[in-house]
Amino acid sequence: MTALDAFDWRLLEALQQDASLTNGALAERIGLSASQVSRRRQRLEQDGVVRGYRALIDPEAIGLSVTVFIHVALNTHSRDNARRFRDLVKLTPAVLEAHALTGEADYMLKVAVGDLKELSRLVNEVLLPHESVARVRSEIALETLKEPGLLPLRLG
């Protein structure tokens, strides 16, 4: 784990709020020079603390109006079967997130699709026929109360 000081924490907080800020703008916010911010930012990126930058796109604005949580149980619990399922997930663009779980389901997928027909195709033509999958259970989100995003940083 990378050792972080108070300036690093403030830099991370500012980047989470707006990753498009220039080093100069970040410097003003956290009280360092632009060159110091640049060096710290580069170190945080190289150390893997900052994994990347993205634009947040409204799913509905691009026709992805249905968010679904899909619980998947594998048919066998072997390293090869898990690898096959992970490969399937990586190759399926509709899957936004995938988490290995404890409990009844082995994985939970967060999926964005345009409509229920598209969800049906994903479940019936992609997931269920796959050799690694035993059962699938889906739950459609009626409303999103909070989007994923900012991590609860402890500002040091």
N, C-alpha and C positions, 0 to 999 in steps of 0.2 A: 504494500500500500504506500502511496506517495505521501510524504509529510507535507501538510498544507498549513500555511500561516494565515493570519487574518486577511492579508491582501488577496491571497489565493481564494479564500472563501468569498470575499466581496466580488472578486472577478467572476467566479462561478455563478454567483447570484445574479450579477448584471447580465452575463451571457444567457442564463436561463430566461430572463425577462425579455431580452432582445438580442439574439445572436447576430443581428445585422449591424450592430454598433461598430464603428471604426475603433481602432486602438486609441485614437485621440479622444473620442467620446467616452470610451471606457476609462481612460486615464482620468478624465474630469470627475467621473462618478466615484472612483475608488481612491483617488488621491495619490496617484503615481504618474510618472512621465509616460508618454506613449511608447518609448523604447523599452521601458521596464515592463509595461503591459504586454508588449509584443513578445518579449522573452518569456514571461510567465505563461502566456497563452500557448506559445509553442511547446514549452515544457509540459504543460497539462495535456496537450494533444499527444505528444510523443509518449507520455507515461500512460496514456489510455484513460485518463480521468475524463477528458472531453473526447467523446467517441465520434462526434460529427455534428453537422448542422443541417437543419431541414426547414422547409417552408410548411406551415400548417395549412392544409387545404380543407375547406368545408366539404365533407363527403356528399351532402345533398346537392351542392352546387355542381357536382360532376356526375350526378345520377346514381350515387350509392346511398340510397335512402333507408336501407334496412341493415341494422347492426344485429348480429347474432352471436351468441355464445354457444359453442358446440363442445360437448363433453364426449371424449372418445375413449373407449376401452379397447385395448389390444387383445388379439386372440391368443398370443403367447407372450410370455415375458422373457425374452432373450435379447441379447445385445444386437443380433442381426435384425430381429423384428423391429426393435426400437429404431435402429438406423434406417431401415426401410421407411418407417413412418416419418421420421425426421426429414428424410429426402423428399417425401411427398409434400410435406408442409412447406419446405423451402421452394418447391416448384409450383406452388399454388398461390397466385397473386392475390386472391381474395382474402387470404389469411393475413391479418394485420399483426396478431400476436399469437404466440403458442407457448404454453406453460406445461411442464411436467408437474403432476400433482401427486399428493398422497390421497388415500381414500378410495372411493368407488370407481371413479374415472382415472385413467392414466394421464390424460392430457385435457387441457381446455384450450380451445381456439377462439379467438375473437375474429369475426369475419365481417366484411362489408360487401353487400351485394345490392343490386339495383331493385330487385323485387323478389316475391316468393317463388316464382318460376326459376329464377337464377339460384336461389337457395336450394330448391328441389334438385336441380341438376348437380349442384356441388355435393349434396349429401348422397344422392342416388347413383350418380355416374362417376364421382371421384372418390369419395370417402368410403362408402360401404363396399364397393367392389374391390377395394385395395386389399391385397393379401395380408396385410398386417392388422387390419381392423376387424374387431368382433362386433362392437356395438357403438351406436352414435345416438346422442340425445341432444336436441337443440332447444335453445330458449331465445326468443326474439325480444330484443330490448324495445320497450314501448317509448321510453324517453331517456335521454342522457342527462343526468343531473350534474355530473362533473367529468370533464375530459381528463385523460392522462396528461401529464406534463411536468410540472415543476416538482422537483424533489425537495423534501423538507431539509434544507441545508442548515447546519449549525454554524452560524457565522462566528468565527473565532476571533 
